[in-house]
């Protein structure tokens, strides 16, 4: 979602103080200009940036093949390199489990994974994978089936394939970006019922109300993207120059997985046909806020800029039901734009919700006799 897209969406929402975005007071003429400006994305100046290997960000690349699914999922893993601290509840360690948004891939979390490893001192592992129809995952069935139920079943099957025994599995912090928020929020209680420890659920830059309001604009926005690129470096450059991804390092590792060679092999085209996923857009986001608030663990919501909350989230925030952070100078791909800041926040969230509070010993020990004032 470009900044122009974000502004055009927010300008069309009804007033809802006090969370209205600072640009929401523009005139109707200004709104039309913002929408027209989205078309400029296709002709944005292109920088030529060479790809980076995922091995610089993750320790391992895996192929996960759950027997119950028709897909081989490409996954990326950085196991913990340090033992759990003495005050950690789960002695099996902890993992941040990442689910990307529509059209992205597991490598959209590459830069974040590297920062999380560094800021946790190697205590918090990171696992990220390509959903069906994305990245390097391979599907024997219908890879365009991105219905919510399929995404949830895929997610749970991948977790069970990686950690088959809930009793010996690490503590899991589930993190979903945009579309990826839906499967992790719905899967969290199912994993808990199976015996897994879900220490927290994090949602990145998606609010049910805003997402549903934006759906009528999606086809127009997608139609304004380039349909192909001459090369992988050109595709990386377009993402950076258009402001889709503001971090060159992250774009150099993630964008190559967002595209693939065309049938003739002379161009690079989008790996995922987002227009074909239109039948599933509404179900991804409908009921997301209530589902998020009902999760039986710590909750974290991180937004790009002063985005607005819908009514359910506003009430939940006032009741202190979740931690909210607003990142500045980032776009929709906030985890790519500023992975260092987000990693610091996530590690703090993880520590707060997985550590056992150790109280100091009682002074004097043993039972003390109580005397009245003046008693000898």
PyMOL commands that set and color helices and strands:
alter all, ss='L'
color gray80, all
select helices_A, chain A and resi 3-11+28-43+54-56+106-119+148-162+180-193+208-223+232-241+248-257+274-285+288-294+311-318+334-337+339-354
alter helices_A, ss='H'
color red, helices_A
select strands_A, chain A and resi 60-64+71-78+94-99+124-129+138-139+171-177+198-204+228-229+259-261+268-270+298-304+323-327
alter strands_A, ss='S'
color yellow, strands_A
deselect
rebuild
show_as cartoon
